[in-house]
Amino acid sequence: MAEPRFDWESGIDALAPHLTGTKRVGLQVPEGLRPRALEIVARLAQLCDAEVLLWGEPTFGACDLADRPLSEVGVDALVHLGHLPMPYHTDCHAVPVHFVPVQHTGALELPRKSIKQLREMLPKSVGVVTTAQHLQLLDELQTCLAEEGFASAVGEGGPRLAAPGQLLGCSSAAARALNVDGYVYLGTGVFHPLTVALSTGKPVACLDPHSGVVTEAKADRFLRQRYAAISAANGAQRWAVMFSTQIGQERLTLAERLAEELRTSNREAFLIGGIHQSETQLAGLGVDAAVITACPRVAIEDGPTWSIPLLTVPELQILLGKRESEPYPFDEFP
Ligand code: SF4
């Protein structure tokens, strides 16, 4: 059996006829496909006979579209690989954006050992979630789970999600829509299932679809870091309120409100924005702490490495006495 791989070729080939007549095409590839990016550029350029401009900034999600900056250098269309569109902002793109799915090929593996582990880890009623690369395996997984006595369900998400059961690092709406006691995450890595663990507090089993390996998404270490960050930020006087200009992460109105709340609580607050948020944006400014209204995962994954506390929006609200600290309030994008 062939090794599972990411199939980007089918999507590019199917898209090419829709780009006929374009002179200049922008291309965004997700971080995991960067090693193949130049190959993708070459294939796209050959198929649509256009100049292809590869976007050099990181592309973390469909939140991260490069339509506006690339329209300023005259692209006729943008090809965005690997992420599904966010339906709520598809009407306001600066140029036509073509989302090209990238599916992980290969069959679902669910050996006896994995089923035993799922039984030990989970109650009988589970929700099933996954990312764009494995959505095509959800039906088969549900059939397998039913044969093993699980009652499984797939939830519908909100305006940020393009498909039932889809999970983002900032949205577990498809999981939270379900009245279940635990979840099976179909996919690889801990980034996405951690969203569900943090936002529901329920057990989340991670099933690697192609090796059948089962692990548990554990939120404990992250929760300890989050509460430690809130505590460390408590005495901070001068705050950065960070916002992104990216269409799927822009919450400037919220940032302005938070800055006002910080000032009302006798702290200083400054609005600081850019495409992607990093500690370098604060270098030399002399701020004591920051809150991020852009991607909340910057605080959760990168925050512990910053030299000042970096909070998510609900964490700042805890600090300001505007919400309870338990259960942990994950910063879900609407
Ligand atoms: S988790 Fe962050 S990078 Fe991923 S879709 Fe949400 S805002 Fe974008």
Boltz pocket constraint, residues with backbone or C-beta under 6 A from the ligand:
constraints:
  - pocket:
      binder: B
      contacts: [[A, 60], [A, 61], [A, 62], [A, 63], [A, 64], [A, 168], [A, 169], [A, 170], [A, 171], [A, 248], [A, 249], [A, 294], [A, 295], [A, 296], [A, 297]]
      max_distance: 6.0
